[in-house]
Protein backbone atom coordinates (compact mmCIF):
# COMPACT_ATOMS: atom_id res chain seq x y z
CA UNK A 1 0.00 0.00 0.00
CA UNK A 2 1.23 3.47 -0.83
CA UNK A 3 1.18 5.43 2.42
CA UNK A 4 1.69 8.78 0.66
CA UNK A 5 -2.00 8.72 -0.30
CA UNK A 6 -2.93 8.79 3.38
CA UNK A 7 -1.10 12.09 3.81
CA UNK A 8 -3.47 13.81 1.34
CA UNK A 9 -5.62 15.43 4.09
CA UNK A 10 -2.53 17.32 5.32
CA UNK A 11 -1.95 18.79 1.87
CA UNK A 12 -5.66 19.50 1.56
CA UNK A 13 -5.76 21.18 4.97
CA UNK A 14 -2.69 23.31 4.30
CA UNK A 15 -3.57 24.17 0.70
CA UNK A 16 -3.82 27.90 -0.12
CA UNK A 17 -7.34 27.38 -1.50
CA UNK A 18 -8.58 26.33 1.95
CA UNK A 19 -8.09 29.70 3.66
CA UNK A 20 -11.84 30.03 4.22
CA UNK A 21 -12.01 26.58 5.79
CA UNK A 22 -12.56 26.41 9.57
CA UNK A 23 -9.43 25.86 11.68
CA UNK A 24 -11.04 22.86 13.39
CA UNK A 25 -11.29 21.04 10.07
CA UNK A 26 -7.63 21.74 9.32
CA UNK A 27 -6.58 20.42 12.73
CA UNK A 28 -8.81 17.35 12.31
CA UNK A 29 -7.40 16.66 8.83
CA UNK A 30 -3.81 16.93 10.04
CA UNK A 31 -4.54 14.70 13.05
CA UNK A 32 -6.22 12.06 10.89
CA UNK A 33 -3.38 12.20 8.37
CA UNK A 34 -0.81 11.61 11.11
CA UNK A 35 -2.70 8.92 13.05
CA UNK A 36 -4.16 6.87 10.17
CA UNK A 37 -0.89 5.62 8.63
CA UNK A 38 0.42 4.60 12.06
CA UNK A 39 -2.87 2.83 12.83
CA UNK A 40 -2.90 1.02 9.47
CA UNK A 41 0.73 -0.07 9.82
CA UNK A 42 0.03 -1.48 13.30
CA UNK A 43 -3.06 -3.37 12.07
CA UNK A 44 -1.12 -4.79 9.10
CA UNK A 45 1.72 -5.91 11.38
CA UNK A 46 -0.67 -7.62 13.81
CA UNK A 47 -2.66 -9.28 11.03
CA UNK A 48 0.50 -10.57 9.30
CA UNK A 49 1.71 -12.08 12.57
CA UNK A 50 -1.69 -13.67 13.26
CA UNK A 51 -1.96 -15.06 9.74
CA UNK A 52 1.56 -16.49 9.85
CA UNK A 53 0.91 -18.09 13.26
CA UNK A 54 -2.38 -19.57 12.06
CA UNK A 55 -0.72 -20.93 8.92
CA UNK A 56 2.03 -22.55 11.00
CA UNK A 57 -0.57 -24.19 13.26
CA UNK A 58 -2.58 -25.35 10.24
CA UNK A 59 0.48 -26.83 8.51
CA UNK A 60 1.50 -28.65 11.71
CA UNK A 61 -2.00 -30.13 12.07
CA UNK A 62 -2.01 -31.30 8.45
CA UNK A 63 1.44 -32.88 8.82
CA UNK A 64 0.35 -34.65 12.01
CA UNK A 65 -2.74 -36.01 10.26
CA UNK A 66 -0.64 -37.23 7.34
CA UNK A 67 1.83 -38.92 9.71
CA UNK A 68 -0.98 -40.67 11.58
CA UNK A 69 -2.51 -41.77 8.29
CA UNK A 70 0.80 -43.24 7.09
CA UNK A 71 1.24 -45.08 10.39
CA UNK A 72 -2.23 -46.62 10.11
CA UNK A 73 -1.61 -47.78 6.54
CA UNK A 74 1.74 -49.34 7.43
CA UNK A 75 0.22 -51.01 10.49
CA UNK A 76 -2.57 -52.50 8.38
CA UNK A 77 -0.08 -53.87 5.84
CA UNK A 78 2.00 -55.54 8.54
CA UNK A 79 -1.11 -56.97 10.14
CA UNK A 80 -2.33 -58.42 6.83
CA UNK A 81 1.10 -59.91 5.99
CA UNK A 82 1.45 -61.68 9.34
CA UNK A 83 -1.86 -63.49 8.94
C-alpha positions, -999 to 999 in steps of 0.1 A, spaced: 0 0 0 12 35 -8 12 54 24 17 88 7 -20 87 -3 -29 88 34 -11 121 38 -35 138 13 -56 154 41 -25 173 53 -20 188 19 -57 195 16 -58 212 50 -27 233 43 -36 242 7 -38 279 -1 -73 274 -15 -86 263 20 -81 297 37 -118 300 42 -120 266 58 -126 264 96 -94 259 117 -110 229 134 -113 210 101 -76 217 93 -66 204 127 -88 174 123 -74 167 88 -38 169 100 -45 147 130 -62 121 109 -34 122 84 -8 116 111 -27 89 131 -42 69 102 -9 56 86 4 46 121 -29 28 128 -29 10 95 7 -1 98 0 -15 133 -31 -34 121 -11 -48 91 17 -59 114 -7 -76 138 -27 -93 110 5 -106 93 17 -121 126 -17 -137 133 -20 -151 97 16 -165 99 9 -181 133 -24 -196 121 -7 -209 89 20 -226 110 -6 -242 133 -26 -254 102 5 -268 85 15 -287 117 -20 -301 121 -20 -313 84 14 -329 88 3 -346 120 -27 -360 103 -6 -372 73 18 -389 97 -10 -407 116 -25 -418 83 8 -432 71 12 -451 104 -22 -466 101 -16 -478 65 17 -493 74 2 -510 105 -26 -525 84 -1 -539 58 20 -555 85 -11 -570 101 -23 -584 68 11 -599 60 14 -617 93 -19 -635 89 
